């Protein structure tokens, strides 16, 4: 949760997390897809209202994570309540 952060801020934090993990160069051992640990992340944004439920935000984030994982390794996917979708690879 990043209160008082917009989509751009959430994407920046996500990229920083991915970069920090990549810089650790952690061996993945016997994993066939990659020899280095990576992370895929789901980002969800909502503008809070009286009707906004935290469950809706979690559902959006879970869907975004699923999209990121479906599209490959070391990615993030942004899902916002206003219908913007964005997928990026580091």
C-alpha positions in Angstrom: 0.0 0.0 0.0 1.3 3.4 -1.0 -1.0 6.0 0.3 -0.7 9.4 -1.4 1.1 7.8 -4.3 -0.1 8.0 -7.9 0.4 5.5 -10.7 3.8 7.0 -11.6 5.0 6.7 -8.0 3.9 3.1 -7.8 5.6 2.3 -11.0 8.8 4.0 -9.8 8.8 2.0 -6.6 8.1 -1.2 -8.5 11.1 -0.6 -10.8 13.3 0.1 -7.8 12.3 -3.2 -6.3 13.0 -5.1 -9.5 16.4 -3.3 -9.9 17.4 -4.0 -6.3 16.6 -7.7 -6.6 18.5 -7.9 -10.0 21.5 -6.2 -8.4 21.7 -8.9 -5.7 22.4 -11.4 -8.5 20.9 -14.2 -6.4 21.4 -17.7 -7.9 18.2 -19.5 -8.7 19.8 -22.9 -8.5 18.3 -25.5 -10.7 15.4 -23.5 -12.0 15.1 -24.0 -15.8 13.6 -20.6 -16.8 16.4 -18.4 -15.3 19.6 -18.8 -13.4 18.9 -15.6 -11.4 16.0 -14.7 -9.0 13.6 -12.2 -10.5 10.3 -10.7 -9.4 7.1 -10.0 -11.1 4.7 -7.6 -9.5 1.1 -6.5 -9.8 0.3 -2.8 -9.3 -3.3 -1.5 -8.7 -4.4 2.0 -8.2 -7.7 3.4 -7.0 -9.0 6.8 -6.0 -10.6 6.2 -2.6 -14.2 7.0 -2.1 -16.8 6.2 0.5 -17.8 3.2 -1.7 -14.3 2.0 -2.3 -13.4 -1.3 -0.7 -9.9 -2.4 0.2 -11.0 -5.8 -1.2 -11.5 -4.2 -4.6 -7.9 -2.9 -4.5 -6.6 -6.3 -3.6 -8.6 -7.9 -6.4 -7.2 -5.5 -8.9 -3.6 -6.1 -7.6 -4.1 -9.8 -7.8 -5.3 -9.6 -11.3 -2.4 -7.4 -12.3 0.1 -9.9 -10.7 -1.5 -12.7 -12.7 -1.2 -10.7 -15.9 2.5 -9.9 -15.2 3.3 -13.6 -14.5 1.4 -14.7 -17.6 3.5 -12.4 -19.8 6.9 -13.6 -18.5 9.5 -13.2 -15.9 10.7 -10.0 -14.2 7.7 -7.9 -15.2 5.1 -5.7 -13.7 1.6 -5.0 -14.8 -0.5 -1.9 -13.8 -4.2 -2.2 -13.4 -6.1 1.0 -12.5 -9.7 1.6 -11.8 -9.9 4.0 -14.8 -9.0 1.2 -17.2 -5.4 1.9 -17.9 -3.3 -1.1 -18.4 0.5 -1.1 -18.6 3.0 -4.0 -18.8 6.7 -3.5 -18.6 9.8 -5.6 -18.4 12.8 -4.3 -16.6 
